[in-house]
Amino acid sequence: MNLSDPKDLASLLEAYLLASGRPLSLERLGELFEEVERPEPALLRKALEVLDKSCKGRAFELKEVASGYRLQVRERYAPWVGRLWEERPQRYSRALLETLALIAYRQPITRGEIEDIRGVAVNTQIVKTLLEREWVRVVGHRDVPGRPAMFATTKGFLDHFNLKSLDQLPPLAVLREMEPEPMGVLEDEPPVPESLQARADLAVDDEAPAPRGEQTSFRTLLAELDSMEQGLKIDFDDLARDEPEAEEAEGTDEERDASVSLDEDDSPRR
């Protein structure tokens, strides 16, 4: 095999990516070669371009995400390919998705700030789920009374949503267009008995109302974020290094987060 030939090298990179099962960065691809035969980064990029062109018209594509390059089935085939697995795709509540959207578009952000914008308390299970899936992480603590944790998205979040960087997040105007208009109640629709409605509310409720007021609609939430989607901070390693290793108890954090909230200019208020 002629490793100086982009076509031969492209075939080898294809084998690497198929076997890895996860994205591989350009640096990691270079490490897979012996030092004496290691191609220059420019040659690796050229080979990746050749590989990308060879995927045209195929059921799979070469995609660059935050963690590197990967070969993946094209999205148009997802409804059929999904039948290979018996289990259903996991569905997430509106509360979780709204919380994730706020973290993605306004990071770093504290739990108290999320509650201020959404108008309801953030369920502890939502934060736990996002941390366990490694979609968000704690990048520091706000320098205000109570020192609430600040959350930001991870490379795992970008990889899962097929993004190379936060710059590829869709504009909020696009998300607003995707939200369906609220449907009114039909005139001939009989009213739901109060006892049955109360049971239904308990069954689907995954968050407790906050004392701040009514829950903010998703459309209003997007409007709140319109002026915040530019100049996002991506690298939070500098904040993480300044943090003490010891963490406070979860209950204490929740009490402090609930008692401290921030305005958009980051000035504390009670």
C-alpha positions in Angstrom: 0.0 0.0 0.0 1.3 3.4 -1.0 0.6 5.6 2.0 1.7 8.7 0.1 -1.1 8.2 -2.4 -4.3 9.9 -1.1 -6.5 7.2 -2.7 -4.7 4.3 -1.0 -4.6 6.3 2.2 -8.3 7.1 2.0 -9.1 3.3 1.9 -7.0 2.8 5.0 -8.7 5.7 6.8 -12.1 4.2 5.8 -11.1 0.9 7.5 -10.0 2.8 10.6 -13.3 4.7 10.9 -15.4 1.6 10.2 -13.5 -0.4 12.9 -13.4 2.3 15.5 -17.1 2.7 16.1 -16.5 6.3 17.3 -15.2 9.5 15.9 -11.4 9.8 15.4 -9.6 13.1 15.4 -6.9 14.0 12.9 -4.3 13.7 15.6 -5.6 10.2 16.6 -5.6 9.0 13.0 -1.9 10.1 12.8 -1.1 8.2 15.9 -2.2 4.9 14.3 0.8 5.0 12.0 4.3 4.1 12.8 6.5 7.2 13.1 8.5 6.4 9.9 5.4 6.0 7.8 3.1 8.6 9.4 1.5 10.9 6.8 1.6 14.6 7.2 -1.6 16.2 8.5 -2.1 17.9 5.1 -2.0 14.5 3.4 -4.5 13.0 5.9 -6.9 15.8 5.1 -6.5 15.2 1.4 -7.2 11.5 1.9 -10.3 12.4 4.0 -11.5 14.6 1.1 -11.1 11.7 -1.3 -13.0 9.4 1.1 -15.8 12.0 1.4 -16.1 12.2 -2.4 -16.2 8.4 -2.6 -19.3 8.3 -0.3 -21.4 10.3 -2.7 -24.4 8.3 -3.7 -23.8 5.8 -1.0 -26.0 5.1 2.0 -23.3 6.4 4.4 -21.4 9.6 4.7 -18.2 11.0 6.2 -19.1 13.4 8.9 -16.9 15.7 11.0 -18.2 16.2 14.5 -16.6 17.7 17.6 -14.6 14.6 18.5 -13.3 14.0 14.9 -14.4 12.1 11.8 -16.8 9.2 11.6 -18.7 7.2 9.0 -22.4 7.2 9.6 -25.7 6.1 7.9 -27.3 9.0 6.1 -30.3 10.5 8.0 -32.7 9.8 5.2 -32.4 6.0 5.9 -32.9 6.4 9.7 -36.6 5.3 9.7 -35.7 1.9 8.1 -32.3 1.3 9.8 -33.9 1.9 13.2 -35.9 -1.3 12.7 -32.7 -3.2 13.4 -33.2 -2.5 17.1 -36.2 -3.8 18.9 -36.1 -1.2 21.7 -37.8 2.2 21.0 -35.7 5.3 20.8 -35.7 7.1 24.1 -38.1 10.1 24.3 -37.3 13.1 26.4 -39.7 15.4 28.1 -40.3 19.0 27.0 -38.8 20.2 30.4 -35.5 18.3 29.7 -35.2 19.6 26.1 -35.9 23.2 27.2 -33.3 22.9 29.9 -30.8 21.5 27.5 -31.6 24.3 24.9 -31.0 26.9 27.6 -27.7 25.4 28.5 -26.6 25.2 24.9 -27.6 28.7 23.9 -26.7 30.6 27.0 -23.8 28.7 28.6 -22.4 28.8 31.1 -25.6 29.1 33.0 -26.7 28.2 36.5 -29.7 26.2 37.6 -31.2 29.4 39.2 -30.9 31.3 35.9 -32.6 28.4 34.0 -35.5 28.6 36.5 -35.8 32.3 36.1 -36.2 32.1 32.3 -38.5 29.0 32.3 -40.5 30.2 35.3 -40.5 26.8 36.9 -38.2 24.8 39.2 -35.7 22.5 37.4 -36.3 18.9 38.5 -33.2 17.3 40.0 -33.7 14.2 37.8 -33.4 16.4 34.7 -30.0 17.7 35.7 -28.9 14.2 36.7 -30.0 12.7 33.3 -28.1 15.4 31.3 -24.9 14.8 33.4 -25.2 11.0 33.1 -25.6 11.2 29.3 -22.5 13.4 29.4 -24.3 16.1 27.4 -23.5 18.8 30.0 -20.9 19.2 32.7 -20.1 21.6 35.5 -17.5 24.1 34.4 -17.3 26.3 37.5 -19.3 28.0 40.1 -20.8 31.5 39.9 -19.0 34.0 42.2 -22.2 35.0 44.1 -23.7 33.9 47.4 -24.1 30.2 47.4 -21.7 29.7 44.5 -24.2 27.8 42.3 -22.7 25.4 39.7 -22.5 26.6 36.1 -23.4 24.2 33.3 -22.1 23.9 29.8 -22.4 21.4 26.9 -19.8 18.8 26.1 -18.2 17.3 23.0 -20.6 14.4 23.6 -23.5 16.7 23.2 -22.1 18.0 19.9 -21.3 14.4 18.7 -24.8 13.2 19.5 -26.5 16.0 17.6 -24.2 15.7 14.7 -22.4 19.1 15.2 -18.8 20.1 14.9 -19.1 23.2 17.0 -21.7 25.3 18.8 -21.6 27.7 15.8 -23.6 25.0 13.9 -26.6 25.2 16.3 -29.7 26.2 14.4 -30.7 29.9 14.8 -33.5 30.4 17.3 -35.7 31.7 14.6 -35.7 28.3 13.0 -36.6 26.6 16.2 -39.5 29.0 16.6 -40.9 28.1 13.2 -40.7 24.4 14.1 -42.9 24.9 17.2 -46.5 23.9 16.4 -49.2 26.5 17.1 -51.3 25.7 20.2 -54.6 23.9 19.4 -57.8 25.2 20.9 -60.4 23.0 22.5 -63.2 21.9 20.1 -66.6 23.4 20.9 -68.3 20.0 21.0 -65.5 18.4 23.1 -66.8 17.4 26.5 -65.0 18.7 29.5 -62.5 16.4 31.3 -63.7 15.5 34.8 -61.6 17.4 37.5 -60.6 14.2 39.3 -59.4 12.6 36.0 -57.5 15.7 35.0 -55.8 15.9 38.4 -54.6 12.3 38.0 -53.3 13.0 34.5 -51.4 16.0 35.7 -49.8 14.0 38.4 -48.8 11.3 35.9 -47.0 13.6 33.5 -45.7 16.3 35.8 -42.0 16.1 36.0 -41.3 19.4 37.6 -42.7 21.3 40.5 -44.0 24.9 40.0 -41.6 27.5 41.2 -42.9 30.3 43.4 -41.8 32.8 40.7 -45.0 32.6 38.7 -46.4 30.8 35.6 -44.3 28.6 33.4 -42.8 30.4 30.4 -44.0 29.1 27.0 -41.4 27.6 24.7 -42.0 30.5 22.2 -41.3 33.1 24.9 -38.3 31.1 26.0 -36.8 31.3 22.5 -37.5 35.0 22.4 -35.5 35.4 25.6 -32.6 33.7 24.0 -32.6 35.6 20.7 -30.1 38.2 21.9 -27.9 35.6 23.6 -26.9 33.2 20.8 -23.8 35.1 19.7 -20.3 34.9 21.1 -20.8 31.7 23.1 -17.9 30.5 25.2 -16.8 27.0 24.1 -13.7 26.2 26.1 -14.4 26.1 29.9 -11.2 24.3 30.9 -9.8 27.5 32.5 -12.8 27.7 34.8 -12.6 24.0 35.7 -9.0 24.3 36.8 -9.8 27.0 39.3 -12.5 24.9 41.0 -11.8 23.1 44.3 -12.0 19.3 44.1 -14.4 18.9 46.9 -18.1 19.3 46.0 -20.9 20.5 48.2 -23.9 18.2 49.0 -26.6 18.1 46.5 -29.3 19.3 48.8 -27.3 22.3 49.9 -26.7 23.3 46.2 -30.4 23.1 45.5 -31.4 25.3 48.4 -28.8 27.8 47.5 -29.7 27.7 43.8 -33.3 28.3 44.7 -32.5 31.3 46.8 -30.1 33.0 44.4 -31.0 34.0 40.8 -29.3 36.3 38.3 -30.4 39.0 35.9 -29.2 38.8 32.3 -26.4 41.2 33.3 -25.3 38.6 35.9 -26.0 40.9 38.8 -27.4 38.9 41.8 -30.8 39.5 43.2 -33.0 37.8 45.8 
